[in-house]
Amino acid sequence: MFLAHFDTMMLEFLVLETNRLRLETRARVKTITMTEIRKFIGVLFYMTVVDIPFRRMYWSAKTRQTVVADAMTVNRFDEIFSLLHSCDNALQKERGADGYDRLYKVRDLITQLNENITQCAEMETCLSVDEQIIPFKGRHSLKIYMKNKPKKWGYKVWVLAGQSGYAHKLQFYGDNTVEPTGTDLTADGIGASGEVVLQLLEGVPPKCYCFFDNYFASPALLAELKKKEIYATCTMRKNRTNGCPLLSEKELKKKGRGTWGSWNSTL
């Protein structure tokens, strides 16, 4: 499944751009091949499963991991690790210039990955929109801190996932190239969080069901989804109900567990 998503075209692109950087910065290093890139990625996957405190310990005598050490030498791994690249630096635009892309370094990979995951599975009728954190503690303008998450530092990614757990679409938080849907967010009260749902659901056929939490939810968003014939279920924050006369939390507690209230709307 991984190779269906991260296909040969993407691997060849990594080889091309990594060797481009090699020639520009460390021309004496031996040319990096497709086979080596495949092995390198395989080693990275292995390291996420077999966690050892220091990278070189996978090759050291006492903690040697045969699968890793037999695949490539530690020096060759470090060379590829330091040179791995997925863009042409010469084409990157400066911050503040027209067309500046905060995700330029990985833009081509993200674009191709979204195309591949779309082609690998049919869109499901039962969907969910939520966030996911890619752990990262290095320096980058898109890195965020979320104190209540198991992994507190990293990149936030908005994900449209199906009932099966398959991710049908990905969108990075803070991506300045994402095209707006054209909805009047201020006038309609949908807000930037609701816009994320609309963006991820673009192209989704009518009659689908979508679930999301109170971070995104608003009556205006539900009304907009109704226009698109997409059914939605969500939790709602008290300050976003727009005066809808639902039972208060105090009243619900008095009536006991399992109590619920409803209100028919013309939205």
C-alpha positions in Angstrom: 0.0 0.0 0.0 2.9 2.4 0.8 4.3 2.0 -2.7 0.8 2.7 -4.2 0.8 6.1 -2.4 4.5 6.9 -2.5 5.0 5.6 -6.1 8.0 5.2 -8.4 7.5 8.7 -9.8 7.9 10.2 -6.3 10.9 8.1 -5.6 12.6 9.1 -8.8 11.8 12.7 -8.0 13.6 12.3 -4.6 16.6 10.8 -6.3 16.7 13.6 -8.8 16.5 16.5 -6.3 18.8 14.7 -3.7 21.5 14.3 -6.4 20.9 17.9 -7.5 21.7 19.1 -4.0 24.6 16.7 -3.8 26.2 18.2 -6.9 25.6 21.8 -5.6 27.0 21.2 -2.1 29.0 18.0 -1.8 30.0 16.8 -5.3 32.6 14.4 -3.9 29.8 12.2 -2.5 28.9 9.2 -4.6 25.8 9.4 -6.7 22.7 8.3 -4.8 20.7 5.6 -6.6 17.0 4.5 -6.6 17.9 1.3 -4.8 19.6 3.3 -2.0 16.7 5.6 -1.6 14.4 2.6 -1.3 16.6 1.1 1.3 17.0 4.4 3.1 13.2 4.8 3.4 12.9 1.2 4.6 15.5 1.9 7.3 13.5 4.9 8.4 10.3 2.8 8.7 12.2 0.2 10.7 13.5 2.9 13.1 10.0 4.1 13.9 9.1 0.5 15.0 12.3 -0.4 16.7 13.1 2.7 18.7 16.7 3.1 19.9 17.9 6.4 21.5 20.7 7.2 19.1 20.8 6.5 15.4 24.3 5.1 15.2 23.3 2.4 17.8 21.6 0.5 15.0 25.0 -0.2 13.6 27.1 -0.5 16.9 28.3 -3.9 18.1 26.1 -4.3 21.2 22.8 -3.0 19.8 23.3 -3.9 16.1 20.2 -4.4 14.1 21.0 -6.8 11.3 18.2 -5.6 9.0 19.5 -2.1 9.1 23.2 -2.7 9.2 23.1 -5.2 6.3 21.1 -2.8 4.1 23.7 0.0 4.1 26.6 1.4 6.1 26.1 4.0 8.8 28.2 6.5 6.9 26.2 6.1 3.7 23.0 6.4 5.6 24.2 9.7 7.2 25.2 11.0 3.7 21.8 10.4 2.3 20.1 11.7 5.5 22.0 15.0 5.2 21.3 15.4 1.5 17.7 14.1 1.2 15.8 16.8 -0.8 12.5 17.2 -2.7 12.8 20.6 -4.4 15.0 22.8 -6.5 16.3 25.5 -4.2 17.0 27.9 -7.1 13.3 28.2 -7.9 12.2 29.0 -4.3 10.7 32.5 -4.0 11.6 34.7 -1.1 9.2 35.4 1.8 6.9 38.3 0.9 7.3 37.8 -2.9 4.3 37.0 -5.1 3.8 33.2 -5.2 5.8 32.6 -2.0 5.0 29.1 -0.7 5.5 28.2 2.9 5.6 24.5 2.0 7.7 24.8 -1.1 10.3 22.3 0.2 7.8 19.5 0.1 5.1 21.0 -2.2 5.6 18.5 -5.1 5.5 15.5 -2.7 2.3 16.7 -1.0 0.5 17.4 -4.3 1.5 14.0 -5.8 0.6 12.2 -2.5 -2.9 13.7 -2.5 -3.4 12.6 -6.1 -2.2 9.1 -5.4 -4.4 8.6 -2.3 -7.4 9.8 -4.3 -6.7 7.3 -7.0 -6.1 4.4 -4.7 -9.6 4.2 -3.2 -13.1 5.2 -4.0 -14.6 8.0 -2.0 -16.6 6.6 0.9 -20.1 7.8 1.8 -19.4 8.1 5.5 -16.6 10.6 6.2 -15.0 12.5 9.0 -12.9 15.7 9.2 -10.4 16.0 12.0 -6.8 17.0 12.8 -3.7 14.9 13.0 -0.3 15.9 14.4 3.0 15.0 12.6 5.5 15.1 15.5 8.4 17.5 14.9 10.6 19.6 17.2 12.9 21.3 14.7 12.6 24.8 13.4 9.9 25.7 11.0 7.3 28.4 10.8 4.4 25.9 10.6 5.4 24.0 13.7 2.8 24.4 16.4 2.4 23.5 20.1 -0.8 21.8 21.4 -0.6 21.2 25.1 -3.5 18.7 25.3 -2.2 16.4 22.6 -0.1 13.2 23.2 2.5 14.7 20.7 2.5 18.4 21.6 5.0 19.7 19.0 4.7 19.3 15.3 2.8 20.0 12.1 -1.0 20.0 12.2 -2.7 18.3 9.2 -6.4 18.5 8.4 -7.6 15.0 7.3 -10.7 13.9 5.4 -11.0 10.2 6.4 -13.5 7.5 5.6 -15.3 5.0 7.8 -12.6 2.5 7.0 -9.9 4.8 8.4 -8.5 5.6 5.0 -7.4 9.2 4.5 -8.9 10.6 1.3 -7.4 14.1 1.5 -4.7 15.9 3.4 -4.3 19.7 4.0 -1.5 21.2 6.1 -2.5 23.8 8.7 -1.0 27.2 7.6 -0.7 26.3 3.9 -0.8 29.7 2.3 -1.6 28.4 -1.2 -4.9 26.7 -0.4 -7.6 28.3 -2.6 -10.7 29.7 -0.6 -14.1 28.2 -1.5 -15.6 31.6 -2.2 -18.0 31.4 0.8 -18.5 34.7 2.7 -17.1 33.4 6.0 -17.6 36.6 8.0 -21.2 37.3 6.9 -22.3 33.7 7.1 -20.5 33.0 10.4 -18.7 29.9 9.1 -15.3 31.1 10.1 -11.9 29.8 9.1 -12.4 26.5 10.9 -15.6 25.8 9.0 -13.8 26.7 5.8 -11.5 23.8 6.4 -14.5 21.4 6.2 -15.7 23.0 3.0 -12.3 22.8 1.4 -11.8 19.1 2.3 -15.3 18.2 1.1 -14.9 19.9 -2.3 -15.6 17.3 -5.0 -17.3 14.9 -2.6 -20.6 13.7 -4.2 -24.0 14.6 -2.7 -25.7 12.3 -0.2 -22.5 11.6 1.8 -22.4 11.8 5.6 -19.7 13.9 7.3 -18.9 14.0 11.0 -16.7 16.6 12.8 -16.2 18.1 16.2 -17.1 21.5 17.8 -13.9 23.1 16.6 -15.4 23.3 13.1 -19.1 23.4 13.8 -21.5 26.2 13.4 -25.2 26.5 12.3 -24.0 28.4 9.2 -21.6 25.6 8.2 -24.5 23.0 8.5 -26.6 25.3 6.3 -23.9 25.5 3.7 -23.5 21.7 3.7 -27.2 21.2 3.4 -27.1 23.3 0.2 -24.5 20.9 -1.1 -26.7 17.9 -0.1 -24.1 16.7 2.3 -25.5 15.4 5.6 -23.5 16.4 8.7 -23.4 15.4 12.4 -21.3 17.3 14.9 -21.0 18.6 18.4 -21.6 22.3 18.9 -20.1 24.8 21.3 -22.6 26.7 23.5 -21.4 30.1 22.1 -22.1 29.0 18.5 -25.7 27.9 18.7 -27.0 31.3 17.6 -29.7 31.3 20.3 -31.2 27.9 19.4 -33.6 27.1 22.2 -32.1 23.8 23.2 -32.2 22.4 26.8 -29.3 23.7 29.0 -26.8 21.4 30.5 -28.3 22.0 33.9 -31.8 20.9 32.6 -30.3 17.9 30.9 -28.6 16.8 34.1 -31.8 17.2 36.1 -33.7 14.9 33.7 -31.0 12.2 34.1 -28.7 10.2 31.9 -29.9 9.5 28.3 -31.9 12.7 28.1 -31.8 14.6 24.8 -33.4 17.6 23.2 -34.0 18.6 19.6 -35.1 21.6 17.5 -36.3 21.6 14.0 -34.7 24.3 11.9 -35.5 25.8 8.5 -31.7 26.1 7.7 
